[in-house]
Amino acid sequence: MTTDSRPPDGPDRSGAGANTTEGALDDSTLKSIEEDISGLEKQDLAVDDAGMGSRQDLRAVWRWAVFFGAVLLAVFHLWTAMTQTLPPLQQRSLHLGLGLGLVFLLYPTKPRASGPKSGLYGAMMTVSFMLLAYLVVGVVSGDNMGLYLYLPQAVFGVLAVAAVAGTWWWIFKWQQGARGAPSKAQKSAGVTLLVLAALMSLDLVTSDANGGFFFLPILGLVLVVLSLLLAVVLLRYPGAVPAWLWPVVTRWGMTTVGFAILLYMAFSGVAGWHVIGPALLVLALVQAARYVPVAVMGLPFADILLAGLGVLAGMYMFFNYQEIQSTVGVVNPTYVTIGTVGILLVLVAASRVLGQALVVLASAMLVFSYFGQYMPGFLRHRGSSVDQIVTNLWVGTEGVFGTPLGISATFIFLFMIFAAMLQRTGMEKFFTDLALGATGSAIGGTSKVGIVTSAFTGTITGSSVAGTVSNGAFTIPMMKKSGYNREYAGAVEASSSTGGQILPPIMGAGAFIMIEFTGASYGEILVAAAIPAMMFFVAQYVVVHYDSKRFGIGGLPKEMLPSVRQVMLTRGYLLIPIIAIFALLSMGYSPMFSAMGAVAAVVAINLFVQVITIPWTRIDGNTRLRAGGEIAGRLTRLALPLVVAGVAASALVWAAQTFITGVDRGVTALIASALIALVAVIVVRLFRRWAAHDPDRLDLNSILDGLVGAARLAVPIIIACASAGIIAGVITTTDLGLKLSSGLLGVAGTISTGIAVALDWLAATPLLAWANLDAGFGAQLVSDMRLDLALILVMSMLACLVLGIGLPTTANYVITATLAAPAIVAVLAGEFDVPQVSMLLMAHMFVYYFGVLADITPPVCLAAYAASGISGGDAVKTGVYSVRIACAAFIMPFMFVFNPALLLQDVTLAEGVFSVVSGFVGAVFVALGMTGFIRRNLPWPYRTGILVAGLLVVSPGIPVTLVGLALGGALYGLELYRTRHLPDFVVNTEGMKPMGQNKNRITA
């Protein structure tokens, strides 16, 4: 990463004051930015797990093991795509098994954070332990009446209120000077204990009540008393807690709880040793990987065993899939043993690759599945045994091996190969140079370059965090040196990388899963995503442009930027694979075929260009013909390794198919893929000195490196899909999805009815009696405003954003598509006369977009956290700026649900063009309204009017759109006329200050 010259306390004063619209900066700042540009162009974007924390210091034997496993995984998917995909369970089990093996070889266990813990950490730890303790109280008490007291509700209620209030007074009011000084974690944990004690008391006193009396579990009473006492210790006498206790609890607390639960399950008969044994083994290996310093050639022995177990769990399902499919629903101890290992390894892998949030949610769903009969209200269900839960989630294609993993094992992986090959042909550099040439010299040029390059990277990786880390290492320092403050620079990168997941043609992994959920073709999904993606980036561009004008941040000198014309003439052919994939999809070919065709186009075009350019070289700016011997040598170095590898692989595969008979297609595909991977290892070793060092030219080494890169790109997606399968499986088997969808509809209906009744009452009052409104005025108005649909959308949005706290987009989408999308579709069915697939696309696009936006929505905004780590800014402030920059994205999903034409569903050519234009203009007006600046800070009436105009432009109905166009155009023109005496751009000599300190520079 280029060293940032900006001082730690704000913008770089050395260069910020010298910028003009042409981008004149002082020489030192220009040189530093030029180094960032060079780094951006030359960066190794083929590091396929940027920001994921994989091992970078593997020894040779493990590097070759990873190479072999990754090539095997990639070739297997290419083989099955070219021949025929295998039965679902067989295809997906190998996919997951090899993915788990790669995870434990590539990703180390995450170290425990040292230093003081945050308040959020203390609250989460407390909630986790108390929830577990409360569940244990319910299970242990059970139906044993000897463990209950029969008490009057009123008496216990008064005592509980007195106990909680007295504890609070003792802690916060009595002799405050005598209090100690608890840490943030202790204070948060203590307050959480007080709240939970009150909630537990309320739950106890209102459950199993009859005639003013209720059954009070003695253990529940003990838990409440202990919670209050522990709150007193943590908040009143924090010094009484030994200094060594918290690190011990942090290090061994969850492990101890895990072992205790497993032993309880074993001795109580809840689960047999065919479950307990594998679970203890996995738990022991996980802790050994963290704390036992025994390694085999540099790799912890426990990780090697975990990798072997992961491959074994997948391979067992692969080889025995026919027998397993014939006994679906039947509990088999062997299958349960394998399933226990597999499910636990998926959770462990998720914790290493994706973080703890997904693990916590999946684990909570497993607990919910078992304790269903103890759940309150509509969450109650009959519950399942441990064996049945494992069978439901592992055996068959409803849980781990469900739809998300199926899409990962087919469509997604092939598109990852396409993305990895694009990365190795210079596509990133091509787009970077295009962005630099087209926008670098404009106002705010460095931020606009960041938008374009990050959007492209985001659509390839499908990960906002990976895109932010890889691109942001160069674009964020470049923006800071141009005058943006730390948070704003990070926010531009985070929001544009996040937006890449909604940008065709690749989008995020969730777009492929949408194929199965909606029944729409991938081409239909790309068409539906086109206008919303355009609106997202147009609005972002407008926000950044006018913010740059407000803060006086210009562009870069044109002489240090590439020529767009020259870039297109010399490297425009790189666009052919992108055009090819759109063409194939529009011709009706499947996504798998289109991806295969695009991969073939990438390789063929790159090799063809090499062949026709090898004879030529440039000397002193002139093109010269190489000598004949040099031409022959270069062609040989390019072609011979490819020919040798192709011939050797073909011969081995032919021999295997000829002499190995009596096996099914899956085993044949595995043997063929393993032989090809073996040939790849041998040939790469033989021709390792012939490897080309040009990152933009494909040869055997770079092609195989692309296959390895695709596997590494796919590993987080594999784990996310498998984890999402656990969650979706529980939702399906417990009918939680139907219950929550019905609950959302019920809540929306109740609120709508209440508003209608209130409006009817208001219409009958003297205030509106003169209007002679009908008796059904309220209900009609609520119906006309589609209030029930709006309420469902708002609740679904909140669910997506809350679930997005730490969850990857794929898992977020799978969950919300199962829980919230059906409720949206149910309301849409009564609101719009459109085909079913259009309603499904409207609902699923809505939840998918807000799942994506969760990555930049505070307080836990993963992309903003990644960007702040590079910029040195505050993560939450970076998230706030990100939301502001991506403002249109938070309005757009509501608009395309109310106006399906924005998704280009069932429209004529004229209607489609009108929708594109209205979407573009609407995004511009919304962005202008959010920014509040043209040549000066807009007065609030103008700003509000332009924002309203933007919303009207994208609303359904041509008259409404025309009104919005007229209103927005009139206000914009009037503002330009009123400010005609002001310069269009004024240099800011101080740069952009930290958030909250940017005063209005231009007010008149």
N, C-alpha and C positions, 0 to 999 in steps of 0.2 A: 504494500500500500504506500502511496506517496505521502510523505510527511506533510502534515497540514501546518501552514505557516500562521494560521489565525491564533491569536492568544486565547487563553482559556476563559477569559471573562467577557467575551463578546465578539463582535464582528472584527474583521481584519482592517484596521484603520489605514494600513499602509497602501491598500489598493482600492478600498471602497469609494474613496472620494474622487478618484480619477476617472470613473467610468462615464461614458457617454452613450448615446444610442448606437454608435458604431462600436462601442465596447472598449474604448481606450483605457488601459490599465497601466500602472507603472510596470517597469521592466521586470522586477523581481516577482510580482504577482503573476504577470503573463507567463513567465518562464515556469513557475510552479504549476499553473493551470495547463500549460502545454505538456508538462510531464504527466499530469493526470489524464489528459486526452490520449497521450501515447500509451499509458497503462490501460486505459479503457479499451483501446483498439487491440492491444496485444495480450490482454488478460486471458488466462486459460479457463475459458468457460466450460471446458470439458471436465472440470472438477465437478463431478456430477452429484455430489452430496454436500454442496456448499452450505455451511451453517448448520449441518446436522451432527457435527462432532464425531465423525468416524475416525478410526485409527489411521494415522499417516506414517507410522514407523514400523509397519509389518516387515518381518524378515522374509527372505526370498522364498522359503518353502511355503509360507502362508500367503504371500502375494500370488504365487503360482496356484495355490489351492483356490483362492478367490477368483483368479482368472479362469481356471477350469470350470468352477461352479457357475460363474456368471455367463460364460460362453455356452455352457450346457443349457442353462435356463433360456438364453436367447435363441439358440439354434432349435431347441425343442419347440418353442412357440412359432418360429418360422416354418419348421417342418410340418407341424399340425395345421398351420394356416394354409400352406401350399397343398397339402394332401386333404385332410379333413379333420376338423376338431374332434377330440375324443369325447366320450360320454362325460357329462358335467362333473361328476364326482372324481373321475380319474384325472381329467385335465386340471381341475382346481387343486387336488391334493398334491400333485407334483409341484405345481406352482407355489403353493404355500410351504411345502417341505423344503425346497431349495431356498425360498425366501428366508425362512427361519434360520437355515444354516448360514446364509450370508450375513444375517443380522448379527449373530453372536461372534462371527469372525471379524466383522468390520466395526462394530459399535461396542465400545467398552461400557461397563457399568458407570453410571454418572456419579461423580464424587459428591459426598455430602457437603452442603454449603457450610462454610465456617463463619464465625463472627456472630454478632447479635441477630436474632431472628426478628422478622417483622411482625406487626400486629396481626396481619392476615394469616401468617403461619400459625400463630398461637391459637387463633379462632378455629382454623381448620383442624388442627390437631385435637382441640377440645371437642368439637362437634363429632369428629370421627370416633373418638374413644367413648363419648357419651352415647352416641347412637348404638355402638356395639354393646355397651353395658345395658342399655335399655332393652335391646332385643334379647339379651341373655336373661334379663329379669322376666320378660314375658315367657320365654321358652322354659326356664327352670320352674317358674311358678305353675304354669300350665293349668291343669284341672285339680291340683292338689289343694283342697280346701283348707288344709292345715297351715298353708302359707298365706292365708288371707285373714284380714280383720273386717268385721261387718260394722261399719260406722255410719253415723248421720253425715250427709253431705255438708250441711251447713257448718257443723263443728269442724270438720277437717278443712273446709274452705277458709273459715276464719283463722284457724291455726296456721294454714299455709301462707295466707296473706301476711299474718303477723310475723312469721318466720322470715319470709323474704324481705319484708319492709324493715324488720329489725336488723337483719344482716346488712342491708343497704345502709341504714343509719350508722351502724357500728363501723362500717368500712369508710364511709365518705363524710360523716358528720361529727363523730365523737372524737374529741382530742386529735384534730387533724395534724397538729404538729408532731405527734408521736409516730406518724406513719413513716414507713420506709419509702424507698424509691424503686418500685417495680420496673422491670424492663418493659419494652413495648409488647413483647410476646406474653409476658406474665400478666400485664394489665389487660390485654385483649382476652386472654384465656380466662381470667377472673370474671370479667364482665360477661363473657359468654356463658360461664357457669351459672351466674345469677339468672340470666335470661332463660337458660335451659331448665333450671330448677323451677322457675315459675311456670314454664310451659308443661313440664312433666307433672307438676301439681294439678294444673288445669285438666290435663288429659286423664289423670288418675281419678279426679273427683267427678268427672263427667262420664266415665265409662262404667258399664255394668251397674247402672243405677236403677233403683226401683222403689217407689214410694218414699223418696227422700233419703234412702239408705243406699250404700254402695259397698262393694267388696274392694278393700284396699290391699294390694299385694305388699306383704311385709318387706320384701326385698326392694320394691319400688320406693317405699318410705325410707329405707336405709340409703338408697341411692340419692334421694333428694337431700337428706341430712348431710351426707358426705360431700355432695356438690356445694352446699352452702358453706360447710367448714373449709373446704379446699379453696373456695373463693375468698374467704377471710384470710387464709394463709397467704395466698398469692398477692392480694391487694393491700392487706394490712401489715402483714409480717413477711415480706418477701425474703428477708434475710434468713428466715427459718428454713428455706429450701436450700440444701447444700449445693455449692457451685458445681459439683461433679454430677449432680442428678440429671440436669436437663440434657447434657450431651449423651448420657447413658440412655435416657428415654428416647432421644432422637435416633440414636444408633441402633438400639436393640429393642425398642418398644414394640414396633409393629411386628418384628420377627418373633418376639416372645408371644405376642397375642396370636400370631399365626400358628405357632406350634401348639399353644394352649387350645385353640379352637379345633385343630386337627385331632389332638389327643381326646378332647371331649367328644368329638364326633365318633371316634373309634370306640371308646368305652361305653358310650350311651347307645350305640347301635344306629346312629344316624347314617353312618356310611361304613362300608366294609373296608378291609385292608387293600382291596384292589383299587380303592380310591385314595386311602390314607397313605399307603406306601409310595406311590408315584408323587403325590403332593409333597410329602416330606422330602423325597429325593430332590425335586425341583427347588423347593425352598432352601434346602441345604446347599445346593449348587449355586444358587443366586447369592447367598451370603458368602460362600467360599470365593466366588469371583470378585467380591468386594474386599474381603478381609484376609484371605489366605494367600500369602505371597509365594505361591508355587507356580512356576511357568514352564511351559515346554517350548523351547526355542522362541522365547519372548512373548508367548501368548499364554494367559492364565489357563491352567489345566481345566478349571471349571467351565470356562467359555468353550473350550474344545468339546467337553462332554455335552454342554447345552446345545451346541451346534449339531452334534451327532444325534442327540435326542430329537431335535427339530426335524432333521432329515428323516429319521426313523419313523416319526409320527406321520409324516406325509407319505412316505413310501409304503407304509403298511396299508394305508387307505388306497394307494395307487394300485398295488398288486392284488388286493382283495376286494376291489370295489363291487364286483358282480355278486359275491356272497353277501356283502354288506347291504347292497341295494335290495336283495331278496328278503332281507329280514328287518327292513326299516320299521321302527316303532317297537321292536322287541329288544328288551334290555339284555345285553350280552356282557358278562364281566370283562372279557378281553377287550371288547370295543370300548367299554367304560374306562379301562386302564389307559388305553391309548388316547382316548378322548380327554382324560384328566391331564395327561402330560401335554397334549396339544393345546388345550385351552389355556393352561397356566403359562406355557411358553409364549403364546400369542400375547398375553398380558405383560409378561416380562419384556418381550421384544418391543411392545408399544411404549413401555416406560423408558426404554433406552433410545428409541428413535423419535418418538412423538411427545414425550413428556407424561406427567402424571395425570393430567385431567381426564384423558380418555380411559386410563386404567381405573381411575376412581369411579367414573360413570359406569363402565362395563361391570366392575365388581359390585357396584350398588344394584345393578340390574340382576345379577346372579343372586344376591341376597334377597331381592324383591321376589324373584321367582320361587325361592324356597319358603320364605316366610309369608306367602300370600294370604294365608288364613288369619294372620295377625295384623294385616294392614287395615287402616281405617277407611270407612266410607266406600266410595266407588273404586278405590284401589284394591279392595279385598278380592281375593280369588282363592281357589281351592288349594293352591300350592302344589309343589311337585317334590318328589324325593330327589336326593343327590344323583342317584343312578339315572333317573328319568331326565333330569336337567342336562346331564352330560350327553345322554343319548340324543336328546332333542337338538342340542347345539352342535354336536360333532358328527353324528351318524346321519347321513342324508344331506340334503341341500337346502335346509331351512335356517341353519344357524351360521356357523363359521364358513361353511362352503356354500353360502347362499348367493343371491344375485350380485352383491357388491364384489365378492371375490371372483365370481364368474366373469364379470365385465373386466376386471383386472387381468384375468388369465387369457383374455381374447383381445378385445379392442385396445385397451389401454396399453398393454405391453408393446404391441406393434407400433402404436403412435410414439411410445418412448424410444423405440429404435429409430423411427423417423426423426424425432427431435435430436437424438444423440448424433445421428449422421449429419444433420444440418449444422450442428455445433462444430463438426470437424471439417467442414468445407468452407469456413470463413463467413457463414451467414451472419453471425453476430457483428463481426467487423464491418460487413457490408451495411447492415442496418445502422450501426454506430456512425459510419461515415456519412450515410444518407442523412441521419438526424443532425449531425454536426454541420453538414453543408446546407441543409434546408433551414435549420432553426438557430444554429449557433450564433449568428451575428444579429439576430433579432433581440428586441427588448427581453431581458430575462433569459437569454439564450442558453445558459448552462442548465437551468431548470427544465427548459423545453427539451433539451437533449436527454436529460434524465427521464422525462416522461416517455419519449419514443423508445429508447433503448430498453427501459425497464418493462414496458408493455410487451415488447417482443420476448424478452427473457421470461417474463411471467407466464406467457401463453405456452412456452416450450416446457418449462419445468413443472407448471401446474402448482407451484408453491410460492406463496407470497414471501415467506421468510427466505427461501433459497434465492429468489430473485433479488430481494433487498440486499442480502449479504454479498452476492457475487457482483452485482452492478454497483451497489452503494459504496463499495470500497473505493471507487474512483469518482462516481458522480457526486457523492455527498461532499467530500473535500473540495471538489471543483465548485460546487454551489456556494459553499461557505466562503471561499476566497473571492467569489464574485460579489459578496455583500449580504447574502442571506444569513439569518441567525441559525443556530444549530438545530433548533426544533423544526423550523420551516424546511431546511434542507433535507432533514430526515423524513419529514412528512411527505414531501414531493416524491421521494424514492419509495416510501412505503405504500402510498396510495396508488402510484402507477404500477408497481409490482403486483399489488393486490388486484388491480383492474385487469391485469393480464389473464387472470383466470376466467374472465368472462369474454375474452377476445377470441373470435374464431381465427384459424381453423382448429386448433388443438384444444384450447380452453383447459379447464381443470378436469381431473378424473371424474368429478361429479357429473359432468356433461354426458359421459359415456354411460354412467349408471342410469341417467335420465332416459336413455333409450329403452331400458327394460321397464322402468316404472310407468312411462307414458305410452309406450307402443309406437312412438314417433320414430321416423328414420333419423339418422344422424344429419342428413342434409336438411331436414325440416328444423332440427334443433339449431343448426348453424344459421339458417335464414331467420329464425325467431330471435336469435341473439344479436343479429347484425345492428339493428337500430339502437337497442339499449347500449351496446358496446360503443357505438359512435357517440351517443349522447354522453356517456361517461367520460370519454377522453376529450370530446369537444369542450364540455363544461370544465374539465380539469385544466385544459389549455387556456381557456378564457380566464379562469380564476388566477392562474399563475401569471398570465400576461398583465392583467390589470393590477395585481398585487405588485408586480415588478415595477410598473409605472408609478404606483403609489410610493414605493420605497426607493425609487430612483436607481434601479439596478439594470444596467444595459447589457449589451451582448459582447461578443468577442470579435477581434479584428478578422476580416474576411481572409486576409493573407495567411493566417495560421489554420484555416479550415479547408477541408477537401472540397473539390468541385463536384456538385451533384451530377452535372453532365458527364464528367470524366468517370465518376463512380458507376453510373448506369452503363456507359459504353464499355467499360472494362470488366465489370462484374454483374451486369444486369441479368446474365444467364442464370444466376443463382435463384432468381424468382421462379424459374420454370417448375421446380418441384412443388412450390406452393400453388402455382396455377394448376398443375396437374392434379393435385388432390381435390381442389375445388371442382375441376372439370369432371373427374371420375365420380365424385359424389353427386353432382348435378345430373349426370347421365344415369343415375339410379343404381350404381354399383354399391356393394356393401362397404361399411367402414373398414373391414379387414382387408378386402381386396384393394380398396383405395389406398390404404396405408402401405400395403405391399408394393403397389404400383409406384407410390411416391418414393419409397425407399429405393426401389430399383432405379427410378429416375435420378435420384441424388447421386448414387454410385456411378451410374452410366455416364451422366453428364460430366461429372468431375473427372473420370478417367478419360473421356473423350477430349476434354479441354487440355488435359495434360499431354495426351498423345500429339495434338496439333500444335502445342506450344513448346514441347521439348526441343525441336530443332532450332529454336530461336533464342537469342539472348540479347540483352541490352548492354552496350558498352558506351560510356560517355554520352548517354542519352540517345544513342542510335541503335536500331535493331540490326543484329548481325546473325548470320547462319552459323551454327556450330559445326565443328568438324565431324565427319562421318563416324569416326570411331567413338567420339563423345556421345553422339546421338544414339548409336547402337548400345553403348554402355548404359545410358540412362533408361532407354526402353527396356533393356534386359533387367535392370534393377527394379523396374516397375512391374513387369509382366511375369518374370520367372517365379517369384514367390507365390503369386496368385495361381499360376498354372500348376505348380508343384502341389500346392495345397488342394486345389480343385481335383486334380487327378488322384491324389492319394486318398482324399475323402471319398470320392466316388467309388474307387476300387474297394475300400474297406466296407462301405455301405452295401455295395453289390454283393460282396462275399458274405456279409452278415445276413442279408436277405435271402441269399441262395442256400446257405448251409444251416441257418437257424430257422427252423420251421415249427409250426404248432403253437405259436404265441400270438396273442392278440395285437391289434394295431397299436395300442398304447406302449406295450413292451418293445415292439419294433421301433416306434418313434424314439423311445428312450435309448435303445441300443445305438440307433443311427446317430442321434444327437451326441451321445457320449463318444462315439468314434470320431465324429467331426471335431468335437472339442479337443480330443486327444491329439488329432492331427494338427489342430491349431497350435497347441502348446509346443509340439515338436518342431513345426515349421518356423514358428516365431523364434525359437531357440536357434535354429540353423541359420536363419537370415537376420538375426538381430542386428548385425552390423550394417545391413542394407536399409534399415528403417529411415524413411525420409524425415527430415527435421523441419519441413515446411508445414505449419499447422493447418494450412488451407488445402493441402493436397492429400487425397486418399491413396493409400497403398494397403498391402495386406495387414501391416501392423495397425494402422489407424482404423481400418474397417473392423478388425477384431476389437480394438480399443473402444470403438463405437458400440459394439455389442455388449462389452463389459459396462460401458457407461449407461447403456439403456437399463441393464439389470440394476445398477446402483441407483438410477433415477426411480426405478420401479419399486425398490425395496420398501421405502416408507409408505407407498401406496398399497402394496400388498398387505402390510401390517395394519394400516388404517382400515382397509376393506374387511380384513378378518375380524378386527375388533368391532367394527360397525355391524358385522354379521352376528356377533354375540348379542349386541344390543337389540338389533332388529328381530332376532330369533326369540328373545324373551318377550318383546312387545307383541309379537304374533301369537306365541303360545299362551300368553296370559290375557289376550284380548285387550291389552292396555291401549293400543292404538284406537280401537273402536270406542272405548270408554272416554278417552281424552278428546277425540273428535266430537263425540256426542256432548261432552262437557263444554267444549268451546261453543258449539252451536247453541246449547242451552243458555250459557252466559250471555252470548250475543243477543239471543231472543229475549231474554229477561230485560236486559238494558234497553233494547229497542222498544219493547212494550212499555217500560217505565217512562221513556221519553215521549212516546206517543200519548200516554195518559196525561203527562204533564202538559203537553201542548194542547190537548183537548180542554183541560182545565183552564189553561191560559186563554184559549179562544172564547170560553164562556164568561170570563171576567169582564167588567166594564171597560177595561183597557182596550179589548179587541171586539167588544160586542157590536160596535158600529160596522164591522166588516162582514157580519152575517155569515160566518164560516160554518161549513157543514159539521155534523157531529163526528164524522170520520176524518176530520182535518188532520189530526196528529198522525194517525196511521198512514194516511195517504202521503203526507210530507216525508215521514220516515222511509216509506217505500220508494218514493221518487228520489230521495237522496241516497238510497242504497246503504242505509246506515248499518244494517246487519252485516253486509259485506265489508264495510270499512272497519267495523269492530273486529271481525274475524281476522282481517289483514293486520291490524295493529297488534293483536294478541299473538299472531303467528310471527310477526316481526320481532317482538320482544323475546319469544321463545328461541328464535334463530340466534339472536344476539347473545342471549344468556348461555345457550348451549355452546356458542362459539368461544366461550371463555376457556381457552386452552385446547379446544378440540380442532383437529384438522378439518378442512372444508369438506372432505369426502364423508367423514363420519357424521359431521353436522348435517349434511344434506340427507344422508340415509335416514337419520333419526327424524328430522323434521318432515321429510317426505312421507314417513310412516305415520307420524302423529298429527301434523297440522295440515298437510296438503289435502287429505280427504275432506276435511271440514270446508276448506276453501272451494273445492270442486262441488260439494253439496250445495253451497250457496250460489255458486256460479250457474248451476243447472237450472235454478229458478230465475236467474237474472238475464241470461244471454241466450239467444237463439243461435248458437254456434256448434260446430261438430264437437264430439266428445274429446278428440285428440287436441283440439284447440284449447278447451277448458283445462285439460291436464297440463298442457304446456304453460298456460298462464299461471296455474297454481304452483307447478314445480319450478318454473323460472323464478317465481317470487321467493320461495323458500331458499332456492339455491343462491340467489343474489345476496340475500341477507346473511346467509351462511358465509359467503365470501367476505362481505363487509365486516363481519365480526373480527377479522384480523386487524382492523384499524380502529375499532370502536373501543374507547376506554371503558372500564379501567384496565382490563387485561387485553391488550391489543398486540398480538404477537409480532406482526410486521413492524409496528411502531417501536416495540422494544428492541427488535433487531437493528432498526435504523438508528435508534438513540445510542446503541452500543458503539456504532461507528462515528456518529456525529459528536458524542459527548454531551448530548442534551438530555433534558428530562423526558422520560418515556411517556408520561401521561400528557404533557403539553404537546409532544410530538403527535400523539393520538388525536388530540383536539384539533391541531392544525390539519391532520390527515382527513378528519371528518369534514372540515370546512372546505378543503381542496376537492374532496370527492362528494360535495354536497348534492349534486344531481343524482348520484347513485342511490341516495336514501329516499328520493322522491320518485325516481323513475319506476321502480317496481309497482308502486300504487297506480301510476299512470297507465302502464301497459296492461294491468288487470282491468281497469275501467275502460280502457281504449284498446281492444285487441288488435286494431290495425297497426299499432306500433310493433307488434310481433310478426307483421306481414302474413297473417293467417287469413286465407280465403279473401284475398284482395285482387283486384284487377291491376294492370300495369299502371294506369293513371292513379288509382288509389295508393299503390305502393310508392310511386314517386312523391305523391302528396304527403304520405306518412314520413318519408325520408326527410323532405324539406321541413315539415312541421317539427319533427324530432330534432333536427339540427338547430332551427331557430329557437325552439323551446329551451334547449339546453343552454344556448347562448344567453337568453334572457334570464333564466334561473341563475346561471353563474354570475351574471352582472348584478342581479339583485342581492345575491349572497356576498359578493365582493364589495359592492357599494362605492365603486370608484370608476370614473371615466377619465376626466381631466382634473377632477377634484373629488373630494368626498361627497357623495350624493346626499342631498336632503332626504330625510326619511320618507316623505310622501312619494318622491320619485323612485326611491329604492323599493318601497313596498309595491308601487304600481308596476314596475318592471318585473318583479318577482311574480305578481299575480298574472301579468301578461304571459309569462313563460308557462305557468300552469294552465292557462286557458288555451294556449297554442297546442299543447299535447293532450287536451281533453277531447272526448268524442264529439263528433258533430262539426261539419264544415263551418256553419255560422259562428259557433263558439271559437273555433280556431281563427277565423277572420277577425273577430273582435279582439282576440289576443294579439294578433299581428298588428292591427291598427293601434291598439293601446301601447304596446311595447315600442313600435316604430315611432309613434308620436312623442313618447317620453324621451326616447333616445335622441331623436332629432332635436327636440326642444333643449335638451341638456347640452348638446353640441353647440347649438346656437347661443345659449346663455353663457357658455364658457369659451366663445370664439377668441376672446382676447387672451386666453391662457395658453401657454406653450403645451404641446402635446406630450412632451417628456421633459422632466427636470431632474438633473443629477442630484443625488443625495450624497453629501460629503461625509456622512457618518455611517452609511450602511443601515441595514435593518437591525434594530435593537431587540433585546429579549422580549418575550411575550409580555404584554401589558405596559411596555415602555415606549411604544411607537406612537408618538404624537402626530396629529394631523399636520402634514407639511403644507397642503394646499387646501384652503377652505373657501376661497372666494372665486 
